Amino acid sequence: MGDVLTALAIPVLLCASGIYTACSCWRRRRHPAPPRPSQSAARPAELDLTAVAEGIVGESWAEIEELYRAPAAERRG
C-alpha cells in the first residue's frame, strides 16, 4: 500500500500545483496590482537615457558616414 501512495503522490502534487497556478493567474487578472511609485518615477529616466543613447548613435553614424564619403586618396593617407 505504501508504494501505491508514493506513486500517486507525484500526479496529485502536479495537479495541485497546476490548479494553484491557474487560480493565481486568474486572481491576478481580476485584481491587478497598482503600479509602484518607483516604476512611474523610472519611466522619465528611461526616456532621458534613450534620448542620450540615440544622440550617441547618431553622432557615431555621422562620423562613420564621413569616412565612407572621403575620396580613396584621403583614406589611404
C-alpha positions, 0 to 999 in steps of 0.5 A, a space after each residue: 500500500 505504501 508504494 501505491 501512495 508514493 506513486 500517486 503522490 507525484 500526479 496529485 502534487 502536479 495537479 495541485 500545483 497546476 490548479 494553484 497556478 491557474 487560480 493565481 493567474 486568474 486572481 491576478 487578472 481580476 485584481 491587478 496590482 497598482 503600479 509602484 511609485 518607483 516604476 512611474 518615477 523610472 519611466 522619465 529616466 528611461 526616456 532621458 537615457 534613450 534620448 542620450 543613447 540615440 544622440 550617441 548613435 547618431 553622432 557615431 553614424 555621422 562620423 562613420 558616414 564621413 569616412 565612407 564619403 572621403 575620396 580613396 586618396 584621403 583614406 589611404 593617407 
